[in-house]
Amino acid sequence: MKMPSKVLLLLLSYVFSSNLYAQTGGSDPVSLVTNTTNKIFTELNANIEKYRSDPAALQALVRTDLIPLLDVHYSARLILGRAGRGIKKEKVDTFANAMINLLVDRYARGLLQFRTTEPLRVLPQRGDLNDKLTRVRTRLKLPNGGETPIDYAFHKTPDGWKAFDVIVEGISYVATFRNQIMPDVQKNGIDSVIARLKAGDLEVPE
């Protein structure tokens, strides 16, 4: 089943933009998602012509919002899977940065294509918070009246709660990338994969 990337992009933008607005409410995962539901799109809609004419400004907005709330190194380790064993942290960080640069460019371009009026419903937290894995459950209303389920995977770090995965209709963002990236690293090596990511020569799931 193909990852519904436009839905993923929309919801990633909601949750990762919480860095700008976390002070308006709680800092637990549900509050982080709840407090950011429409705020990045307020900025986008208020300055839509600016961002259409200046994609670099939109990339800067996405980068500022996304990176502080994402556990980049942990996500990279999960994506590399077995292929990441024995690879030094510095090399994993280089890989993570190459992935982030690719995603920032993709998300910034994709944001301009979204209708931003579909409401996001954040469901109450189930049970107690778990420092290793806490899921925030949301539902995105679709134009046909249905809803798409999205889970955000958070864990507790020394810097607070960080998101490391998004599960859209049961499809994990991390697993989707790992299924392609891990065999490539095993076959060609991490340096080759990093170079191809930087050059835009490595196709990753849309």
LOGU-325667 format. One record per residue (C-alpha): x, y, z; residue number from 1. Coordinates in Angstrom, 3 decimals, padded with zeros to 6 digits, m for minus. Layout:
<sites>
<site east="X" north="Y" up="Z" n="NUM"/>
...
</sites>
This chain:
<sites>
<site east="000.000" north="000.000" up="000.000" n="1"/>
<site east="001.468" north="003.357" up="m000.984" n="2"/>
<site east="002.137" north="005.878" up="001.748" n="3"/>
<site east="m000.464" north="008.680" up="001.487" n="4"/>
<site east="002.241" north="011.320" up="001.401" n="5"/>
<site east="000.034" north="014.415" up="001.150" n="6"/>
<site east="m001.840" north="013.443" up="004.298" n="7"/>
<site east="001.477" north="012.641" up="005.961" n="8"/>
<site east="002.886" north="016.014" up="004.978" n="9"/>
<site east="m000.093" north="017.874" up="006.356" n="10"/>
<site east="000.013" north="016.110" up="009.682" n="11"/>
<site east="003.782" north="016.281" up="010.020" n="12"/>
<site east="003.528" north="020.006" up="009.513" n="13"/>
<site east="000.947" north="020.273" up="012.288" n="14"/>
<site east="002.949" north="018.385" up="014.875" n="15"/>
<site east="006.455" north="019.556" up="014.062" n="16"/>
<site east="005.424" north="023.201" up="013.999" n="17"/>
<site east="004.790" north="023.005" up="017.734" n="18"/>
<site east="008.238" north="024.380" up="018.481" n="19"/>
<site east="006.906" north="027.856" up="017.731" n="20"/>
<site east="003.835" north="027.569" up="019.885" n="21"/>
<site east="004.590" north="025.185" up="022.746" n="22"/>
<site east="004.534" north="028.041" up="025.235" n="23"/>
<site east="000.807" north="028.548" up="024.592" n="24"/>
<site east="m000.143" north="025.362" up="026.396" n="25"/>
<site east="001.142" north="022.112" up="027.881" n="26"/>
<site east="004.326" north="020.396" up="026.801" n="27"/>
<site east="002.994" north="016.840" up="026.833" n="28"/>
<site east="002.574" north="015.146" up="023.416" n="29"/>
<site east="m001.201" north="015.639" up="023.175" n="30"/>
<site east="m000.915" north="019.315" up="024.064" n="31"/>
<site east="001.898" north="019.824" up="021.569" n="32"/>
<site east="m000.251" north="018.434" up="018.787" n="33"/>
<site east="m003.455" north="020.125" up="019.952" n="34"/>
<site east="m001.895" north="023.576" up="020.302" n="35"/>
<site east="m000.471" north="023.530" up="016.780" n="36"/>
<site east="m003.440" north="022.278" up="014.786" n="37"/>
<site east="m003.929" north="025.350" up="012.615" n="38"/>
<site east="m001.154" north="027.749" up="013.539" n="39"/>
<site east="001.394" north="027.027" up="010.854" n="40"/>
<site east="m001.390" north="027.405" up="008.323" n="41"/>
<site east="m002.353" north="030.769" up="009.779" n="42"/>
<site east="001.143" north="031.920" up="008.902" n="43"/>
<site east="001.018" north="030.214" up="005.515" n="44"/>
<site east="m002.376" north="031.608" up="004.572" n="45"/>
<site east="m001.483" north="035.115" up="005.744" n="46"/>
<site east="001.616" north="035.137" up="003.548" n="47"/>
<site east="000.712" north="032.716" up="000.778" n="48"/>
<site east="001.871" north="034.958" up="m002.079" n="49"/>
<site east="005.202" north="035.568" up="m000.354" n="50"/>
<site east="005.836" north="031.850" up="000.008" n="51"/>
<site east="004.730" north="031.105" up="m003.538" n="52"/>
<site east="007.200" north="033.644" up="m004.893" n="53"/>
<site east="009.955" north="032.799" up="m002.403" n="54"/>
<site east="010.171" north="029.026" up="m001.832" n="55"/>
<site east="013.353" north="029.502" up="000.219" n="56"/>
<site east="011.367" north="031.448" up="002.825" n="57"/>
<site east="008.883" north="028.607" up="003.120" n="58"/>
<site east="011.714" north="026.112" up="003.425" n="59"/>
<site east="013.132" north="028.228" up="006.249" n="60"/>
<site east="009.742" north="028.201" up="007.990" n="61"/>
<site east="009.442" north="024.437" up="007.672" n="62"/>
<site east="013.024" north="023.900" up="008.845" n="63"/>
<site east="012.579" north="026.168" up="011.880" n="64"/>
<site east="009.389" north="024.390" up="012.870" n="65"/>
<site east="010.333" north="020.807" up="012.086" n="66"/>
<site east="013.811" north="020.080" up="013.351" n="67"/>
<site east="013.501" north="021.063" up="017.063" n="68"/>
<site east="010.528" north="018.738" up="017.586" n="69"/>
<site east="011.983" north="015.779" up="015.691" n="70"/>
<site east="014.459" north="013.332" up="017.187" n="71"/>
<site east="016.497" north="013.299" up="013.997" n="72"/>
<site east="019.243" north="010.945" up="015.151" n="73"/>
<site east="016.820" north="008.404" up="016.622" n="74"/>
<site east="014.646" north="008.406" up="013.499" n="75"/>
<site east="017.738" north="007.947" up="011.344" n="76"/>
<site east="018.836" north="004.965" up="013.411" n="77"/>
<site east="015.394" north="003.404" up="013.031" n="78"/>
<site east="015.419" north="003.992" up="009.258" n="79"/>
<site east="018.890" north="002.465" up="008.897" n="80"/>
<site east="017.858" north="m000.550" up="010.941" n="81"/>
<site east="020.358" north="m003.406" up="010.902" n="82"/>
<site east="022.438" north="m001.567" up="008.306" n="83"/>
<site east="023.192" north="001.108" up="010.889" n="84"/>
<site east="024.948" north="m001.202" up="013.319" n="85"/>
<site east="028.517" north="m000.122" up="013.853" n="86"/>
<site east="028.118" north="003.179" up="012.006" n="87"/>
<site east="029.453" north="006.063" up="014.078" n="88"/>
<site east="027.124" north="008.756" up="015.384" n="89"/>
<site east="028.749" north="011.422" up="013.221" n="90"/>
<site east="028.007" north="009.429" up="010.077" n="91"/>
<site east="024.430" north="008.755" up="011.185" n="92"/>
<site east="023.982" north="012.488" up="011.793" n="93"/>
<site east="025.263" north="013.219" up="008.277" n="94"/>
<site east="022.738" north="010.725" up="006.906" n="95"/>
<site east="019.979" north="012.244" up="009.059" n="96"/>
<site east="020.779" north="015.744" up="007.822" n="97"/>
<site east="020.671" north="014.563" up="004.206" n="98"/>
<site east="017.255" north="013.020" up="004.833" n="99"/>
<site east="016.014" north="016.175" up="006.559" n="100"/>
<site east="017.151" north="018.402" up="003.702" n="101"/>
<site east="015.256" north="016.211" up="001.257" n="102"/>
<site east="012.109" north="016.221" up="003.394" n="103"/>
<site east="012.205" north="019.968" up="004.057" n="104"/>
<site east="012.320" north="020.641" up="000.331" n="105"/>
<site east="009.513" north="018.157" up="m000.348" n="106"/>
<site east="007.300" north="019.418" up="002.486" n="107"/>
<site east="007.792" north="023.065" up="001.605" n="108"/>
<site east="006.737" north="022.399" up="m001.994" n="109"/>
<site east="003.842" north="020.250" up="m000.897" n="110"/>
<site east="002.470" north="022.750" up="001.608" n="111"/>
<site east="001.513" north="025.141" up="m001.179" n="112"/>
<site east="m000.779" north="022.480" up="m002.655" n="113"/>
<site east="m002.863" north="021.936" up="000.459" n="114"/>
<site east="m006.300" north="023.174" up="001.265" n="115"/>
<site east="m005.949" north="024.126" up="004.914" n="116"/>
<site east="m009.573" north="024.089" up="006.010" n="117"/>
<site east="m009.919" north="020.387" up="006.803" n="118"/>
<site east="m010.102" north="020.081" up="010.582" n="119"/>
<site east="m007.827" north="017.836" up="012.583" n="120"/>
<site east="m009.383" north="016.065" up="015.552" n="121"/>
<site east="m007.005" north="015.151" up="018.363" n="122"/>
<site east="m008.241" north="012.251" up="020.492" n="123"/>
<site east="m007.759" north="012.053" up="024.273" n="124"/>
<site east="m004.650" north="010.335" up="025.587" n="125"/>
<site east="m005.101" north="006.639" up="026.304" n="126"/>
<site east="m003.589" north="005.614" up="029.626" n="127"/>
<site east="m000.477" north="007.080" up="031.181" n="128"/>
<site east="002.374" north="008.674" up="029.285" n="129"/>
<site east="005.138" north="006.209" up="028.456" n="130"/>
<site east="008.601" north="007.713" up="028.150" n="131"/>
<site east="009.671" north="005.137" up="025.539" n="132"/>
<site east="006.590" north="005.344" up="023.315" n="133"/>
<site east="003.524" north="007.521" up="023.627" n="134"/>
<site east="001.115" north="007.731" up="020.718" n="135"/>
<site east="m001.017" north="010.741" up="019.970" n="136"/>
<site east="m004.081" north="009.689" up="017.997" n="137"/>
<site east="m005.662" north="012.100" up="015.539" n="138"/>
<site east="m008.269" north="011.989" up="012.802" n="139"/>
<site east="m008.123" north="014.094" up="009.654" n="140"/>
<site east="m011.452" north="014.854" up="008.004" n="141"/>
<site east="m011.453" north="014.079" up="004.294" n="142"/>
<site east="m013.395" north="015.883" up="001.555" n="143"/>
<site east="m015.692" north="012.849" up="001.178" n="144"/>
<site east="m016.725" north="013.091" up="004.826" n="145"/>
<site east="m014.594" north="010.202" up="006.032" n="146"/>
<site east="m011.652" north="010.395" up="008.382" n="147"/>
<site east="m008.045" north="009.251" up="008.103" n="148"/>
<site east="m006.418" north="007.945" up="011.310" n="149"/>
<site east="m002.944" north="009.266" up="012.097" n="150"/>
<site east="m000.801" north="008.356" up="015.087" n="151"/>
<site east="002.247" north="010.324" up="016.181" n="152"/>
<site east="004.953" north="008.383" up="018.013" n="153"/>
<site east="006.709" north="010.398" up="020.729" n="154"/>
<site east="009.344" north="009.497" up="023.269" n="155"/>
<site east="010.821" north="011.393" up="026.194" n="156"/>
<site east="014.332" north="012.751" up="025.756" n="157"/>
<site east="016.529" north="014.969" up="027.951" n="158"/>
<site east="015.224" north="017.857" up="025.814" n="159"/>
<site east="011.567" north="016.961" up="026.306" n="160"/>
<site east="009.106" north="015.033" up="024.178" n="161"/>
<site east="010.270" north="014.392" up="020.617" n="162"/>
<site east="008.364" north="012.919" up="017.696" n="163"/>
<site east="010.170" north="010.178" up="015.815" n="164"/>
<site east="007.499" north="008.532" up="013.676" n="165"/>
<site east="004.090" north="009.118" up="012.120" n="166"/>
<site east="001.717" north="006.261" up="011.329" n="167"/>
<site east="m000.858" north="007.067" up="008.646" n="168"/>
<site east="m003.606" north="004.482" up="008.215" n="169"/>
<site east="m001.333" north="001.931" up="009.854" n="170"/>
<site east="001.641" north="002.775" up="007.621" n="171"/>
<site east="004.759" north="003.911" up="009.479" n="172"/>
<site east="006.797" north="006.758" up="008.041" n="173"/>
<site east="009.973" north="005.227" up="009.496" n="174"/>
<site east="009.206" north="001.721" up="008.236" n="175"/>
<site east="008.408" north="003.028" up="004.754" n="176"/>
<site east="011.792" north="004.717" up="004.478" n="177"/>
<site east="013.611" north="001.801" up="006.142" n="178"/>
<site east="012.252" north="m000.671" up="003.589" n="179"/>
<site east="014.064" north="001.226" up="000.854" n="180"/>
<site east="017.041" north="002.795" up="002.604" n="181"/>
<site east="018.296" north="m000.146" up="004.701" n="182"/>
<site east="018.839" north="m002.559" up="001.758" n="183"/>
<site east="020.534" north="000.232" up="m000.191" n="184"/>
<site east="022.944" north="000.907" up="002.680" n="185"/>
<site east="023.641" north="m002.818" up="003.027" n="186"/>
<site east="024.382" north="m003.108" up="m000.684" n="187"/>
<site east="026.197" north="000.142" up="m001.470" n="188"/>
<site east="027.307" north="001.538" up="001.896" n="189"/>
<site east="026.240" north="004.570" up="003.902" n="190"/>
<site east="028.565" north="006.984" up="002.080" n="191"/>
<site east="027.048" north="006.112" up="m001.295" n="192"/>
<site east="023.504" north="006.567" up="000.019" n="193"/>
<site east="024.368" north="009.914" up="001.629" n="194"/>
<site east="025.969" north="011.162" up="m001.582" n="195"/>
<site east="022.942" north="010.136" up="m003.645" n="196"/>
<site east="020.554" north="011.763" up="m001.174" n="197"/>
<site east="022.512" north="015.014" up="m001.323" n="198"/>
<site east="022.605" north="014.910" up="m005.113" n="199"/>
<site east="018.883" north="014.146" up="m005.363" n="200"/>
<site east="019.637" north="010.887" up="m007.143" n="201"/>
<site east="018.020" north="008.579" up="m004.615" n="202"/>
<site east="014.261" north="008.251" up="m004.953" n="203"/>
<site east="012.475" north="007.839" up="m001.642" n="204"/>
<site east="008.760" north="007.192" up="m001.208" n="205"/>
<site east="006.498" north="010.109" up="m002.113" n="206"/>
</sites>
